[in-house]
Amino acid sequence: MPATIRDVARVSGVHVSTVSRTFSAPHLVNPSTRARVLEFAEQLGYRPNRAARALITGRTHNIGLIVADIANPFFPPLIKAAESHARGRDYHVFVADTNEDPGVEEELVLALAKQVDGVLLCSPRMSNAQIEKLSRDVPLVVVNRPVPGLPAVIMDVAQGARLAVEHLTMLGHRHIALLGGPRGSWNNREIRRSATLAARAAGNELTVLGPNPPTEESGAAQADSVLRTGATAVLAYNDLMAVGLIDGLNRLGITVPDQISVVGIDDTALSRRTRPTLTTVATPTAAAGRAAVDMLLQHGDDRRTTALVTLQTELIIRDSSGPCPK
């Protein structure tokens, strides 16, 4: 027969309510008492009934995590870090994929609202007004996009785009193409804004191609368009598009970086495996996943907050960027 909460209380020498608080509100229990209760619970193989605990505390100890495209290698490190971090705080994470569809995004938030204590909304495509409206139904933390009045974790892609343009400028490139990402993406707007300012400051020409789906196939399909611009270097919205572009250029007989340089954004595992290895802007996705969990647990009950965590990005120089061809 499975051990019960009364069994744990008896062998620990404490009241049943103390055992209950150890699992539902550990900060209210004396540390030494909590340690003793947990030790005996482990010895007895006791596992608290999460459903019963939810009825008592009003908390499910579940978190929803909604991503724009689970097949995009940008998201798995964020998901794994968030899951591990949440598990260490006795929370479970439910992951859902919107396939870049804002309508599906809204449906998923509403579907999860009664099953979780809050939702991490990663790279959302919905409007700010839609996101704000949904926050009335369930606590939200937005990742990769600031929304006024809601807690958010962002990665400074504007800094990364500036570093990328400055790097290409130092290599002698004076005409750069920007391979834009999806419509509705805050990241895409930030990258375009920052790259435009950096190019203007250096006296460079910047040609924007997009918006585009943030996929490898989309990058490959833009190879002809990139060549028609006359640009000698390209900054892509993400690594997937950059790798796709390199493949498309290779099929046209154009070598990277001898004839054209390519820079991505994200520093996914893909960037280290492609040939040539990809110069890219590293975004701290795992740190963002952990920070988002912390923010939800800290600010989940505060539906209107200006809490904001900004994580820095870094340019990683590899083989896909080189001097401007003469």
C-alpha positions as CSV (number, residue, x, y, z in Angstrom):
1,M,0.0,0.0,0.0
2,P,1.4,3.4,-0.9
3,A,2.6,5.6,1.9
4,T,0.2,8.4,3.0
5,I,0.6,11.9,4.4
6,R,-0.3,10.5,7.8
7,D,2.5,7.9,7.6
8,V,5.0,10.7,6.9
9,A,3.7,12.8,9.8
10,R,3.9,9.8,12.2
11,V,7.5,8.9,11.5
12,S,8.6,12.5,11.2
13,G,7.0,13.4,14.6
14,V,5.0,16.3,13.2
15,H,1.4,17.2,12.5
16,V,-0.2,16.3,9.1
17,S,-0.6,20.0,8.3
18,T,3.2,20.4,8.6
19,V,3.8,17.7,6.0
20,S,1.2,19.3,3.8
21,R,2.9,22.7,4.1
22,T,6.3,21.1,3.4
23,F,5.1,20.2,-0.1
24,S,2.6,23.1,-0.8
25,A,4.3,26.1,0.9
26,P,7.9,25.0,1.9
27,H,8.9,28.6,2.8
28,L,6.5,28.4,5.7
29,V,8.2,25.4,7.3
30,N,11.3,25.5,9.5
31,P,14.3,24.4,7.4
32,S,15.3,21.6,9.7
33,T,11.8,20.3,10.0
34,R,11.3,20.5,6.3
35,A,14.5,18.5,5.7
36,R,13.4,15.8,8.2
37,V,9.9,15.6,6.6
38,L,11.4,15.3,3.1
39,E,13.9,12.7,4.2
40,F,11.2,10.4,5.7
41,A,8.9,11.0,2.7
42,E,11.7,9.8,0.5
43,Q,12.3,6.8,2.6
44,L,8.7,5.8,2.6
45,G,8.3,6.5,-1.1
46,Y,5.5,9.1,-0.4
47,R,4.4,11.3,-3.3
48,P,1.9,14.1,-2.7
49,N,-1.4,14.0,-4.6
50,R,-1.0,17.0,-6.9
51,A,-4.7,17.1,-7.7
52,A,-5.7,17.2,-4.0
53,R,-3.0,19.8,-3.3
54,A,-4.4,21.9,-6.2
55,L,-7.8,21.9,-4.5
56,I,-6.3,23.0,-1.2
57,T,-3.8,25.6,-2.5
58,G,-5.5,26.8,-5.7
59,R,-2.3,26.0,-7.6
60,T,-1.8,23.2,-10.1
61,H,2.0,23.4,-10.1
62,N,1.9,23.2,-13.8
63,I,3.3,25.8,-16.3
64,G,2.4,26.2,-20.0
65,L,5.1,26.9,-22.4
66,I,4.0,28.0,-25.9
67,V,6.6,28.3,-28.7
68,A,6.3,29.5,-32.3
69,D,7.9,26.5,-33.9
70,I,9.2,23.5,-32.0
71,A,11.1,22.3,-35.0
72,N,13.2,25.5,-35.0
73,P,16.5,24.7,-33.2
74,F,16.3,28.0,-31.4
75,F,13.6,26.6,-29.0
76,P,14.7,23.2,-27.7
77,P,17.5,24.7,-25.4
78,L,15.0,27.1,-24.0
79,I,12.4,24.4,-23.4
80,K,14.9,22.0,-21.8
81,A,16.2,24.8,-19.5
82,A,12.7,25.9,-18.5
83,E,11.6,22.3,-17.8
84,S,14.6,21.5,-15.7
85,H,14.4,24.8,-13.8
86,A,10.7,24.3,-13.1
87,R,11.2,20.7,-12.0
88,G,13.6,21.9,-9.4
89,R,10.8,24.0,-8.0
90,D,8.3,21.2,-8.1
91,Y,6.5,22.4,-11.3
92,H,5.7,20.5,-14.4
93,V,5.9,22.1,-17.9
94,F,3.4,21.5,-20.7
95,V,4.8,22.4,-24.1
96,A,2.7,23.5,-27.1
97,D,3.6,24.6,-30.7
98,T,1.7,27.2,-32.7
99,N,3.4,26.6,-36.1
100,E,3.8,30.4,-36.3
101,D,0.0,30.9,-36.3
102,P,-1.3,33.7,-34.0
103,G,-4.8,32.1,-34.1
104,V,-3.5,28.8,-32.8
105,E,-1.5,30.8,-30.3
106,E,-4.6,32.3,-28.8
107,E,-6.5,29.0,-28.8
108,L,-3.6,27.3,-26.9
109,V,-3.4,30.0,-24.2
110,L,-7.2,29.7,-23.6
111,A,-7.0,25.9,-23.6
112,L,-4.2,25.9,-21.0
113,A,-5.6,28.7,-18.8
114,K,-7.5,26.4,-16.4
115,Q,-4.8,23.7,-16.3
116,V,-1.7,25.7,-15.4
117,D,-0.7,28.4,-12.9
118,G,0.7,30.5,-15.8
119,V,2.0,30.5,-19.4
120,L,5.4,31.3,-20.9
121,L,4.6,32.8,-24.3
122,C,7.7,32.5,-26.4
123,S,8.2,34.7,-29.6
124,P,4.4,35.3,-29.9
125,R,2.9,36.4,-33.2
126,M,-0.3,37.9,-31.7
127,S,-0.8,41.6,-31.3
128,N,0.0,43.3,-28.0
129,A,-3.7,43.9,-27.5
130,Q,-4.5,40.2,-27.9
131,I,-1.7,39.2,-25.5
132,E,-2.9,41.8,-22.9
133,K,-6.5,40.5,-23.2
134,L,-5.3,36.9,-22.6
135,S,-3.3,37.9,-19.5
136,R,-6.7,38.6,-17.8
137,D,-7.5,34.9,-18.1
138,V,-4.1,33.5,-17.0
139,P,-0.8,34.9,-15.8
140,L,1.6,35.4,-18.7
141,V,5.4,35.9,-19.1
142,V,6.4,36.9,-22.6
143,V,9.7,35.7,-23.9
144,N,11.5,37.4,-26.8
145,R,9.1,40.4,-26.9
146,P,8.2,43.2,-24.4
147,V,4.5,43.9,-23.9
148,P,3.6,46.9,-21.9
149,G,2.3,46.0,-18.5
150,L,3.4,42.4,-18.6
151,P,6.5,40.7,-17.3
152,A,9.0,39.8,-20.1
153,V,12.3,38.2,-20.8
154,I,14.1,39.5,-23.9
155,M,17.4,38.8,-25.6
156,D,19.1,41.9,-26.9
157,V,19.0,41.1,-30.6
158,A,19.4,44.8,-31.5
159,Q,22.9,44.7,-29.9
160,G,23.6,41.5,-31.8
161,A,22.5,43.0,-35.2
162,R,24.7,46.0,-34.6
163,L,27.7,43.9,-33.8
164,A,27.1,41.8,-36.9
165,V,26.9,44.9,-39.2
166,E,30.0,46.4,-37.6
167,H,31.9,43.1,-38.1
168,L,31.0,43.0,-41.8
169,T,31.9,46.7,-42.1
170,M,35.4,46.0,-40.6
171,L,35.8,43.3,-43.3
172,G,35.3,45.9,-46.0
173,H,31.6,45.2,-46.9
174,R,29.8,48.3,-48.0
175,H,26.5,46.8,-49.3
176,I,24.7,44.4,-46.9
177,A,21.5,42.5,-47.5
178,L,19.2,41.8,-44.5
179,L,17.2,38.6,-44.9
180,G,14.1,39.5,-42.8
181,G,12.0,37.1,-40.7
182,P,8.3,36.7,-40.2
183,R,5.7,39.5,-40.1
184,G,4.6,40.2,-36.6
185,S,7.9,39.2,-35.0
186,W,9.3,41.7,-32.5
187,N,12.8,40.2,-33.0
188,N,12.5,40.9,-36.7
189,R,11.6,44.6,-36.1
190,E,14.5,45.0,-33.7
191,I,17.0,43.4,-36.0
192,R,15.9,45.6,-38.9
193,R,15.9,48.8,-36.8
194,S,19.3,48.1,-35.4
195,A,20.9,47.0,-38.6
196,T,19.6,50.0,-40.4
197,L,21.0,52.4,-37.8
198,A,24.4,50.6,-37.8
199,A,24.6,50.6,-41.6
200,R,23.7,54.3,-41.8
201,A,26.3,55.1,-39.1
202,A,29.0,53.4,-41.2
203,G,27.8,54.9,-44.5
204,N,26.8,51.5,-45.8
205,E,24.0,50.5,-48.0
206,L,21.4,48.0,-46.5
207,T,18.9,46.2,-48.6
208,V,16.0,44.5,-46.8
209,L,14.5,41.3,-48.2
210,G,11.3,40.2,-46.5
211,P,9.3,39.5,-44.4
212,N,10.0,35.7,-44.9
213,P,9.1,32.5,-43.0
214,P,12.0,31.8,-40.6
215,T,12.9,28.5,-42.2
216,E,15.8,26.9,-44.0
217,E,13.8,26.5,-47.1
218,S,13.0,30.2,-47.0
219,G,16.6,31.1,-46.8
220,A,17.5,28.9,-49.8
221,A,14.7,30.4,-51.9
222,Q,16.1,33.9,-51.4
223,A,19.5,33.1,-52.9
224,D,18.6,34.6,-56.3
225,S,17.2,37.7,-54.7
226,V,20.3,38.2,-52.6
227,L,22.5,38.0,-55.7
228,R,20.3,40.5,-57.6
229,T,20.8,43.1,-54.8
230,G,24.6,43.2,-55.5
231,A,25.3,42.9,-51.8
232,T,28.6,41.3,-50.8
233,A,27.4,40.2,-47.3
234,V,24.1,39.0,-45.8
235,L,22.7,39.2,-42.2
236,A,19.9,36.6,-41.8
237,Y,17.0,36.7,-39.3
238,N,18.2,33.4,-37.8
239,D,20.6,30.5,-38.3
240,L,18.1,28.4,-40.2
241,M,17.7,31.0,-42.9
242,A,21.4,31.6,-43.0
243,V,22.2,27.9,-43.5
244,G,19.4,27.7,-46.1
245,L,20.9,30.7,-47.9
246,I,24.4,29.2,-48.0
247,D,22.9,26.0,-49.5
248,G,21.0,28.0,-52.1
249,L,24.1,30.0,-53.0
250,N,26.2,26.9,-53.3
251,R,23.7,25.4,-55.8
252,L,24.1,28.6,-57.9
253,G,27.9,28.2,-57.9
254,I,28.5,31.0,-55.3
255,T,31.0,30.1,-52.5
256,V,30.8,31.4,-49.0
257,P,32.6,33.5,-47.8
258,D,34.9,33.9,-50.9
259,Q,32.2,35.6,-53.0
260,I,29.7,36.6,-50.3
261,S,29.7,36.5,-46.5
262,V,26.7,35.2,-44.5
263,V,25.9,35.9,-40.8
264,G,23.1,34.3,-38.8
265,I,21.5,34.9,-35.4
266,D,20.9,32.4,-32.6
267,D,24.1,30.3,-32.4
268,T,22.2,27.0,-32.6
269,A,23.9,23.7,-32.9
270,L,23.3,23.9,-36.6
271,S,25.7,26.9,-36.9
272,R,28.6,24.7,-35.8
273,R,27.8,21.8,-38.1
274,T,27.3,23.5,-41.4
275,R,30.1,24.1,-43.8
276,P,31.5,26.6,-43.7
277,T,30.8,27.0,-40.0
278,L,28.4,29.9,-39.4
279,T,29.3,33.3,-38.0
280,T,26.3,34.1,-35.8
281,V,24.9,36.2,-33.0
282,A,24.6,34.0,-29.9
283,T,21.3,34.4,-28.0
284,P,21.2,33.1,-24.4
285,T,18.1,30.9,-24.9
286,A,18.7,28.5,-22.0
287,A,19.2,31.5,-19.6
288,A,15.9,33.0,-21.0
289,G,14.0,29.8,-20.2
290,R,15.3,29.8,-16.6
291,A,14.6,33.5,-16.2
292,A,11.1,33.2,-17.5
293,V,10.2,30.4,-15.0
294,D,11.6,32.5,-12.2
295,M,9.7,35.6,-13.4
296,L,6.4,33.6,-13.6
297,L,6.8,32.2,-10.1
298,Q,7.7,35.6,-8.7
299,H,5.2,37.8,-10.6
300,G,2.5,35.4,-11.6
301,D,-0.1,36.8,-9.2
302,D,0.7,40.4,-10.4
303,R,-1.2,40.7,-13.7
304,R,0.1,44.2,-14.3
305,T,3.9,44.7,-13.9
306,T,6.8,46.3,-15.6
307,A,9.2,43.5,-14.6
308,L,11.7,43.1,-17.5
309,V,14.9,41.0,-17.8
310,T,17.2,41.8,-20.7
311,L,19.9,39.2,-21.6
312,Q,22.9,40.2,-23.6
313,T,23.9,38.7,-27.0
314,E,27.4,38.0,-28.4
315,L,28.9,37.8,-31.9
316,I,30.5,34.5,-32.6
317,I,32.9,34.7,-35.5
318,R,33.4,31.6,-37.6
319,D,34.1,30.7,-41.2
320,S,31.1,32.1,-43.1
321,S,32.2,35.7,-43.0
322,G,35.4,37.0,-44.7
323,P,36.8,40.0,-46.5
324,C,34.8,41.8,-49.1
325,P,35.8,40.4,-52.5
326,K,37.8,42.8,-54.7
